[in-house]
Amino acid sequence: MKIEKSTRKGKRFVAIFDDGTKVHFGARGASTYIDGKRTEQERNNYLKRHNVREDFNNPKSAGALSARILWGQTKSFDKNHEEFMNHFF
């Protein structure tokens, strides 16, 4: 899976899976944990709030991509992307 900037209005990234599936995720203009502007408490709040309505167990869902990459364990996009790949694939 590779991640590129999204061409969809209002979306920040697009994940392109090996089978050709494209999933756009992340709100353009919104700050996230990887941007360094959010605290760990804000990260935890985001995850709790979105866990109710998002499918964090489906790697091809915008919710899982956002939770594990934009709001992942670290503030590093690359490290969170690697963790996502190790977790799901």
N, CA, C and O atoms as a MOPAC input file, in Angstrom:
PM7 MOZYME 1SCF
protein

 N      0.84300 1    -1.17000 1     0.00000 1
 C      0.00000 1     0.00000 1     0.00000 1
 C      0.89000 1     1.23500 1     0.00000 1
 O      1.85700 1     1.33100 1     0.75500 1
 N      0.53900 1     2.16700 1    -0.86000 1
 C      1.24900 1     3.44200 1    -0.84700 1
 C      0.26000 1     4.55100 1    -0.52800 1
 O     -0.94600 1     4.40900 1    -0.73200 1
 N      0.78600 1     5.64100 1    -0.03100 1
 C     -0.05000 1     6.77900 1     0.35100 1
 C      0.43200 1     8.00100 1    -0.39900 1
 O      1.62400 1     8.30600 1    -0.44000 1
 N     -0.53600 1     8.70000 1    -0.99900 1
 C     -0.24400 1     9.92100 1    -1.74900 1
 C     -1.18200 1    11.02400 1    -1.29300 1
 O     -2.13000 1    10.77900 1    -0.54700 1
 N     -0.90900 1    12.23600 1    -1.74400 1
 C     -1.83500 1    13.33800 1    -1.48900 1
 C     -3.11500 1    13.06400 1    -2.25800 1
 O     -3.08000 1    12.60200 1    -3.39900 1
 N     -4.23000 1    13.34600 1    -1.63500 1
 C     -5.52400 1    13.09100 1    -2.25600 1
 C     -5.87400 1    14.17100 1    -3.27000 1
 O     -5.53900 1    15.34300 1    -3.09700 1
 N     -6.54800 1    13.75400 1    -4.32100 1
 C     -7.07600 1    14.69500 1    -5.31000 1
 C     -8.54800 1    14.99100 1    -5.03100 1
 O     -9.15500 1    15.82500 1    -5.70300 1
 N     -9.11400 1    14.31400 1    -4.05000 1
 C    -10.52000 1    14.52000 1    -3.68900 1
 C    -10.65800 1    15.77100 1    -2.82600 1
 O     -9.88800 1    15.98700 1    -1.89100 1
 N    -11.63500 1    16.57000 1    -3.15200 1
 C    -11.88400 1    17.80000 1    -2.40900 1
 C    -12.12300 1    17.48100 1    -0.92800 1
 O    -12.92400 1    16.61200 1    -0.58300 1
 N    -11.41300 1    18.20200 1    -0.07500 1
 C    -11.60900 1    18.07200 1     1.35900 1
 C    -10.84900 1    16.92300 1     2.00600 1
 O    -10.89600 1    16.77700 1     3.22700 1
 N    -10.14700 1    16.09700 1     1.22100 1
 C     -9.40400 1    14.97700 1     1.77800 1
 C     -7.90700 1    15.21700 1     1.67000 1
 O     -7.44100 1    15.86700 1     0.73400 1
 N     -7.16800 1    14.69900 1     2.61400 1
 C     -5.73500 1    14.96400 1     2.71900 1
 C     -4.87600 1    13.91200 1     2.01600 1
 O     -3.91800 1    14.25100 1     1.32200 1
 N     -5.22100 1    12.64200 1     2.19800 1
 C     -4.42900 1    11.54900 1     1.64000 1
 C     -5.31900 1    10.53800 1     0.94400 1
 O     -6.53000 1    10.49300 1     1.16000 1
 N     -4.68600 1     9.72100 1     0.09700 1
 C     -5.34800 1     8.55700 1    -0.49100 1
 C     -4.40000 1     7.38500 1    -0.32500 1
 O     -3.21900 1     7.47000 1    -0.66200 1
 N     -4.93700 1     6.27800 1     0.20500 1
 C     -4.17700 1     5.03400 1     0.30600 1
 C     -4.52800 1     4.20500 1    -0.92400 1
 O     -5.70100 1     4.00800 1    -1.24300 1
 N     -3.51100 1     3.73000 1    -1.59900 1
 C     -3.70700 1     2.91900 1    -2.80100 1
 C     -3.17300 1     1.52100 1    -2.49400 1
 O     -1.97200 1     1.31800 1    -2.31200 1
 N     -4.10200 1     0.56400 1    -2.44200 1
 C     -3.75200 1    -0.80800 1    -2.09000 1
 C     -3.32100 1    -1.57800 1    -3.33300 1
 O     -3.59600 1    -1.16700 1    -4.46100 1
 N     -2.64600 1    -2.69300 1    -3.11100 1
 C     -2.10300 1    -3.50000 1    -4.20500 1
 C     -3.17300 1    -3.96900 1    -5.18600 1
 O     -2.88400 1    -4.17500 1    -6.36500 1
 N     -4.41300 1    -4.14000 1    -4.70700 1
 C     -5.49300 1    -4.58600 1    -5.59500 1
 C     -6.15900 1    -3.43200 1    -6.34500 1
 O     -7.13500 1    -3.64100 1    -7.06600 1
 N     -5.63300 1    -2.21200 1    -6.17800 1
 C     -6.17000 1    -1.04200 1    -6.87500 1
 C     -7.19400 1    -0.24400 1    -6.08300 1
 O     -7.59900 1     0.83500 1    -6.51300 1
 N     -7.61600 1    -0.75500 1    -4.93700 1
 C     -8.56400 1    -0.04300 1    -4.08600 1
 C     -7.94600 1     1.26200 1    -3.60400 1
 O     -6.79700 1     1.30100 1    -3.16600 1
 N     -8.73500 1     2.32800 1    -3.69400 1
 C     -8.29400 1     3.63900 1    -3.21400 1
 C     -9.21200 1     4.08600 1    -2.08200 1
 O    -10.43600 1     4.02900 1    -2.20300 1
 N     -8.61400 1     4.52700 1    -0.98900 1
 C     -9.36800 1     5.02400 1     0.15200 1
 C     -8.82800 1     6.39400 1     0.51300 1
 O     -7.66600 1     6.52900 1     0.89900 1
 N     -9.66200 1     7.40100 1     0.39100 1
 C     -9.29500 1     8.77300 1     0.74800 1
 C     -9.58200 1     8.95700 1     2.23800 1
 O    -10.61200 1     8.51200 1     2.74400 1
 N     -8.65300 1     9.62000 1     2.93100 1
 C     -8.84100 1     9.79100 1     4.37600 1
 C     -8.15900 1    11.06700 1     4.85300 1
 O     -7.29700 1    11.63100 1     4.18000 1
 N     -8.57300 1    11.49700 1     6.03000 1
 C     -8.01800 1    12.70300 1     6.63200 1
 C     -8.65500 1    13.95600 1     6.05100 1
 O     -8.78600 1    14.09400 1     4.83500 1
 N     -9.04100 1    14.85000 1     6.91800 1
 C     -9.65300 1    16.10000 1     6.48000 1
 C     -8.56300 1    17.10400 1     6.12700 1
 O     -7.68500 1    17.39600 1     6.93900 1
 N     -8.63000 1    17.62300 1     4.91600 1
 C     -7.67900 1    18.65200 1     4.49900 1
 C     -7.85700 1    19.86800 1     5.39900 1
 O     -8.97700 1    20.32100 1     5.63900 1
 N     -6.75300 1    20.38200 1     5.88500 1
 C     -6.79900 1    21.56800 1     6.73800 1
 C     -6.88300 1    21.27300 1     8.22200 1
 O     -6.65700 1    22.16500 1     9.04100 1
 N     -7.20300 1    20.04400 1     8.58500 1
 C     -7.29700 1    19.68700 1    10.00400 1
 C     -5.92600 1    19.26300 1    10.52200 1
 O     -5.15500 1    18.62600 1     9.80500 1
 N     -5.63000 1    19.61500 1    11.75500 1
 C     -4.36800 1    19.17300 1    12.33600 1
 C     -4.58400 1    17.84900 1    13.05900 1
 O     -5.64300 1    17.60500 1    13.63600 1
 N     -3.57100 1    17.01100 1    13.01600 1
 C     -3.64200 1    15.69500 1    13.63500 1
 C     -2.40900 1    15.47800 1    14.50500 1
 O     -1.56200 1    16.36200 1    14.63100 1
 N     -2.32100 1    14.31600 1    15.09100 1
 C     -1.19900 1    13.99000 1    15.97900 1
 C      0.13200 1    14.03200 1    15.23000 1
 O      1.13400 1    14.46100 1    15.80300 1
 N      0.17400 1    13.60100 1    13.97400 1
 C      1.42900 1    13.60000 1    13.22800 1
 C      1.91700 1    15.00800 1    12.88600 1
 O      3.08900 1    15.19500 1    12.55900 1
 N      1.04300 1    15.97900 1    12.95900 1
 C      1.44000 1    17.35900 1    12.66400 1
 C      2.17200 1    18.01000 1    13.83300 1
 O      2.73400 1    19.09600 1    13.69100 1
 N      2.16500 1    17.34300 1    14.99100 1
 C      2.86500 1    17.85600 1    16.16700 1
 C      2.11700 1    18.93100 1    16.91700 1
 O      2.64100 1    19.50500 1    17.87200 1
 N      0.89700 1    19.20900 1    16.49700 1
 C      0.12600 1    20.28400 1    17.14100 1
 C     -0.87900 1    19.74300 1    18.15900 1
 O     -1.54900 1    20.51200 1    18.84800 1
 N     -0.97700 1    18.43000 1    18.24800 1
 C     -1.94900 1    17.80800 1    19.15600 1
 C     -1.22100 1    17.06800 1    20.26700 1
 O     -0.13400 1    16.52400 1    20.07000 1
 N     -1.84900 1    17.06200 1    21.44100 1
 C     -1.26600 1    16.39300 1    22.60200 1
 C     -1.68000 1    14.92200 1    22.62300 1
 O     -2.56200 1    14.49300 1    21.87900 1
 N     -1.02600 1    14.17200 1    23.48900 1
 C     -1.38200 1    12.76700 1    23.65500 1
 C     -2.81200 1    12.63500 1    24.17200 1
 O     -3.52500 1    11.70700 1    23.78900 1
 N     -3.23600 1    13.55500 1    25.03800 1
 C     -4.61500 1    13.51700 1    25.53900 1
 C     -5.60800 1    13.75700 1    24.39900 1
 O     -6.64900 1    13.10300 1    24.34300 1
 N     -5.29900 1    14.68100 1    23.49700 1
 C     -6.16400 1    14.92200 1    22.33800 1
 C     -6.19400 1    13.69700 1    21.42300 1
 O     -7.22900 1    13.38000 1    20.83900 1
 N     -5.06100 1    13.01300 1    21.30300 1
 C     -5.00100 1    11.77500 1    20.52800 1
 C     -5.93300 1    10.73600 1    21.14400 1
 O     -6.73500 1    10.11800 1    20.44300 1
 N     -5.82300 1    10.54700 1    22.45000 1
 C     -6.67500 1     9.57800 1    23.13400 1
 C     -8.14800 1     9.93100 1    22.98900 1
 O     -8.97900 1     9.04900 1    22.77400 1
 N     -8.47500 1    11.20600 1    23.10300 1
 C     -9.86200 1    11.65000 1    22.94700 1
 C    -10.37300 1    11.36900 1    21.53700 1
 O    -11.50600 1    10.91900 1    21.36500 1
 N     -9.54400 1    11.63100 1    20.53000 1
 C     -9.92600 1    11.35800 1    19.14200 1
 C    -10.24200 1     9.87400 1    18.96800 1
 O    -11.27600 1     9.51000 1    18.40800 1
 N     -9.34600 1     9.03100 1    19.45100 1
 C     -9.53200 1     7.59000 1    19.28300 1
 C    -10.78900 1     7.08900 1    19.99100 1
 O    -11.52400 1     6.27300 1    19.43600 1
 N    -11.04000 1     7.56000 1    21.18800 1
 C    -12.25400 1     7.15900 1    21.91900 1
 C    -13.51400 1     7.64100 1    21.20000 1
 O    -14.48900 1     6.89900 1    21.07700 1
 N    -13.48700 1     8.87200 1    20.73400 1
 C    -14.64800 1     9.47000 1    20.07200 1
 C    -14.97600 1     8.75400 1    18.76400 1
 O    -16.14600 1     8.51300 1    18.46500 1
 N    -13.95800 1     8.41500 1    17.99000 1
 C    -14.18100 1     7.81800 1    16.67500 1
 C    -14.32100 1     6.30400 1    16.71200 1
 O    -14.83000 1     5.71400 1    15.75900 1
 N    -13.88500 1     5.66800 1    17.78100 1
 C    -13.99600 1     4.22200 1    17.90400 1
 C    -15.46000 1     3.76600 1    17.91800 1
 O    -15.76000 1     2.62500 1    17.56600 1
 N    -16.34300 1     4.63400 1    18.31400 1
 C    -17.76600 1     4.31500 1    18.38900 1
 C    -18.37100 1     4.09800 1    17.00600 1
 O    -19.21500 1     3.21900 1    16.83300 1
 N    -17.95100 1     4.88500 1    16.02400 1
 C    -18.59200 1     4.83500 1    14.70200 1
 C    -17.68500 1     4.37200 1    13.56500 1
 O    -18.15600 1     4.15300 1    12.44900 1
 N    -16.40600 1     4.22400 1    13.83500 1
 C    -15.44900 1     3.82800 1    12.80300 1
 C    -15.05300 1     2.36600 1    12.96800 1
 O    -15.10100 1     1.82000 1    14.07000 1
 N    -14.66300 1     1.73700 1    11.86300 1
 C    -14.18400 1     0.35600 1    11.89600 1
 C    -12.66100 1     0.36800 1    11.87500 1
 O    -12.04800 1     0.36800 1    10.80700 1
 N    -12.06000 1     0.37700 1    13.04900 1
 C    -10.61300 1     0.43200 1    13.16100 1
 C     -9.95100 1    -0.89600 1    12.79500 1
 O     -8.72600 1    -0.95900 1    12.68900 1
 N    -10.73200 1    -1.94800 1    12.60000 1
 C    -10.18700 1    -3.26700 1    12.28200 1
 C    -10.18000 1    -3.57100 1    10.79300 1
 O     -9.68000 1    -4.61900 1    10.38300 1
 N    -10.72000 1    -2.68400 1     9.98100 1
 C    -10.75700 1    -2.86500 1     8.53200 1
 C     -9.67800 1    -1.98000 1     7.91800 1
 O     -9.82600 1    -0.75800 1     7.90200 1
 N     -8.59300 1    -2.57200 1     7.41100 1
 C     -7.50100 1    -1.74700 1     6.88500 1
 C     -7.89400 1    -0.88400 1     5.69900 1
 O     -7.21200 1     0.09300 1     5.38900 1
 N     -8.99000 1    -1.23400 1     5.03000 1
 C     -9.43600 1    -0.44700 1     3.87400 1
 C    -10.52900 1     0.53900 1     4.25000 1
 O    -11.33700 1     0.93300 1     3.40800 1
 N    -10.55200 1     0.93600 1     5.51200 1
 C    -11.50400 1     1.95900 1     5.94400 1
 C    -10.75600 1     3.23900 1     6.26900 1
 O     -9.62200 1     3.20900 1     6.74700 1
 N    -11.39700 1     4.34900 1     6.00600 1
 C    -10.79200 1     5.64900 1     6.32100 1
 C    -10.55000 1     5.76700 1     7.82000 1
 O     -9.58700 1     6.40400 1     8.24800 1
 N    -11.41400 1     5.16000 1     8.60900 1
 C    -11.26200 1     5.21100 1    10.05900 1
 C     -9.97900 1     4.55300 1    10.53900 1
 O     -9.25900 1     5.11400 1    11.36500 1
 N     -9.69400 1     3.36200 1    10.02200 1
 C     -8.47800 1     2.64700 1    10.42100 1
 C     -7.23600 1     3.39200 1     9.94600 1
 O     -6.25500 1     3.49700 1    10.68200 1
 N     -7.27300 1     3.90300 1     8.73200 1
 C     -6.13300 1     4.65100 1     8.19800 1
 C     -5.86700 1     5.89600 1     9.04000 1
 O     -4.72100 1     6.17900 1     9.39000 1
 N     -6.90600 1     6.62600 1     9.35900 1
 C     -6.74200 1     7.83900 1    10.17300 1
 C     -6.25500 1     7.50500 1    11.57500 1
 O     -5.33400 1     8.14000 1    12.08800 1
 N     -6.88100 1     6.49900 1    12.19500 1
 C     -6.52700 1     6.14900 1    13.57100 1
 C     -5.09100 1     5.67400 1    13.68800 1
 O     -4.39600 1     6.04500 1    14.63400 1
 N     -4.63600 1     4.86600 1    12.75400 1
 C     -3.31000 1     4.25900 1    12.87100 1
 C     -2.19000 1     5.08600 1    12.24400 1
 O     -1.02900 1     4.94100 1    12.62500 1
 N     -2.52500 1     5.95100 1    11.28900 1
 C     -1.46500 1     6.73500 1    10.63800 1
 C     -1.47500 1     8.18800 1    11.11700 1
 O     -0.45100 1     8.69100 1    11.57800 1
 N     -2.61100 1     8.85900 1    11.01300 1
 C     -2.66300 1    10.27300 1    11.40900 1
 C     -2.68100 1    10.46100 1    12.92100 1
 O     -2.17200 1    11.45600 1    13.43500 1
 N     -3.27000 1     9.50100 1    13.62800 1
 C     -3.38300 1     9.56600 1    15.07500 1
 C     -2.69500 1     8.36600 1    15.72700 1
 O     -3.10000 1     7.93100 1    16.80500 1
 N     -1.66500 1     7.83300 1    15.08500 1
 C     -0.98800 1     6.61900 1    15.53700 1
 C     -0.15400 1     6.80800 1    16.79300 1
 O     -0.21200 1     7.84500 1    17.45400 1
 N      0.62300 1     5.77700 1    17.10300 1
 C      1.42100 1     5.73300 1    18.32800 1
 C      2.48800 1     6.82800 1    18.40300 1
 O      2.85500 1     7.27000 1    19.49200 1
 N      2.98200 1     7.26100 1    17.24500 1
 C      4.05200 1     8.26200 1    17.23000 1
 C      3.60900 1     9.49200 1    16.43100 1
 O      2.54200 1     9.49700 1    15.81800 1
 N      4.43300 1    10.51500 1    16.45000 1
 C      4.15700 1    11.70600 1    15.64500 1
 C      4.85200 1    11.62900 1    14.29100 1
 O      4.93500 1    12.62300 1    13.57000 1
 N      5.35000 1    10.44200 1    13.95200 1
 C      6.03500 1    10.22200 1    12.68400 1
 C      5.11100 1     9.52600 1    11.68600 1
 O      4.65000 1     8.41000 1    11.92900 1
 N      4.84700 1    10.18500 1    10.57800 1
 C      4.02100 1     9.59300 1     9.51700 1
 C      4.61300 1     8.26000 1     9.06300 1
 O      3.89900 1     7.26500 1     8.94300 1
 N      5.92600 1     8.25000 1     8.81100 1
 C      6.57900 1     7.03900 1     8.29900 1
 C      6.50900 1     5.88100 1     9.29400 1
 O      6.22600 1     4.74800 1     8.90700 1
 N      6.76200 1     6.15500 1    10.55300 1
 C      6.70000 1     5.09400 1    11.57100 1
 C      5.27900 1     4.56500 1    11.72200 1
 O      5.08000 1     3.35900 1    11.86400 1
 N      4.29400 1     5.45200 1    11.69100 1
 C      2.90300 1     5.01900 1    11.81200 1
 C      2.46700 1     4.22100 1    10.58800 1
 O      1.71200 1     3.25600 1    10.70800 1
 N      2.93900 1     4.62000 1     9.41800 1
 C      2.63900 1     3.86500 1     8.18800 1
 C      3.23500 1     2.46500 1     8.29000 1
 O      2.58400 1     1.47900 1     7.94300 1
 N      4.46700 1     2.38400 1     8.76300 1
 C      5.11900 1     1.07500 1     8.93300 1
 C      4.35100 1     0.20900 1     9.93300 1
 O      4.15300 1    -0.98300 1     9.69600 1
 N      3.92000 1     0.79600 1    11.04000 1
 C      3.15000 1     0.05800 1    12.04600 1
 C      1.83200 1    -0.43600 1    11.45300 1
 O      1.41800 1    -1.56500 1    11.71300 1
 N      1.17600 1     0.40600 1    10.65900 1
 C     -0.07000 1     0.02200 1    10.00100 1
 C      0.15800 1    -1.21000 1     9.13600 1
 O     -0.61100 1    -2.16900 1     9.19600 1
 N      1.20800 1    -1.18200 1     8.34000 1
 C      1.51900 1    -2.30200 1     7.44300 1
 C      1.83100 1    -3.56600 1     8.23400 1
 O      1.37200 1    -4.65000 1     7.87200 1
 N      2.60300 1    -3.44100 1     9.30900 1
 C      2.93100 1    -4.60700 1    10.13800 1
 C      1.69400 1    -5.17700 1    10.82100 1
 O      1.56500 1    -6.39100 1    10.97500 1
 N      0.80100 1    -4.30800 1    11.22200 1
 C     -0.40900 1    -4.75300 1    11.92600 1
 C     -1.37000 1    -5.48900 1    11.00000 1
 O     -1.91400 1    -6.53100 1    11.36600 1
 N     -1.57800 1    -4.95200 1     9.81200 1
 C     -2.59900 1    -5.50400 1     8.93000 1
 C     -2.07800 1    -6.45600 1     7.85500 1
 O     -2.83900 1    -7.29100 1     7.36700 1
 N     -0.81300 1    -6.35700 1     7.47600 1
 C     -0.34800 1    -7.15200 1     6.33300 1
 C      0.86900 1    -7.94400 1     6.64500 1
 O      1.37700 1    -8.66100 1     5.78300 1

